[in-house]
């Protein structure tokens, strides 16, 4: 049995400004494409956290659980680099980002 303290949780939260989106449909198209690509390529959990009803803003979360701190850091940095490259070729701008990787028992439940 693996001790509960021997795994880590990594979370990357990114806020985007979708300047070219003129509708929720435009927003969904951009966000769904990004989330699908990241999930397929790195097999991380992905979520669109809103805000509801806004087509110019999006908060995306990417998370991973693993026993290797190094693996999590590498994975989340790869996702960040992908988003930065996608930003150059897409209709969004990264406004803010935050990456946290901790032993699972340091997260409050």
Secondary structure, DSSP 8 states (H G I E B T S, - for coil): ---GGG-EEEEEEEEEE-TT--SHHHHHHHHHHHHHHHHHHH--EEEE---TT-SSEEEEEEEEEES-HHHHHHHHHHHHHHHHHHHHHSS-EEEEEEEEEEEGGGS--
